């Protein structure tokens, strides 16, 4: 693996940007484990695909990298973006199992939702309602709740996690 503080990395990047095929191969070979460690936990089983997509993006975009010292931050951003994209693509291709869900007009569904919502704190219920039922964005919900946008976002994350946990129990 290429370590970020090594000065030779900058020279390798400059050579690869100049069209040196051996330098590009050495750079990509050195970056592959780093990119794989980023993509694997995000894309899970599709980590190798995400890694490959990220390395292709690095190959295609390397000439545009202005500062070779920023290589690892630039590569990290590409790896995260590609891993999320690949994971989302795979998630869409796998249909959800909806066989156990009651129909939308089933009164039992409304009762169950109300029961789960009752188990949440008022702050969590409020942010869920504003975001998921009212369709407000984070800034609007934060303004209504009179909290910073980051607080609204973290509450929403916790509320959704709590709702899922309560729904399954």
Order of alpha helices (4+ residues) and beta strands (2+ residues): alpha-alpha-alpha-alpha-alpha-alpha-alpha-alpha
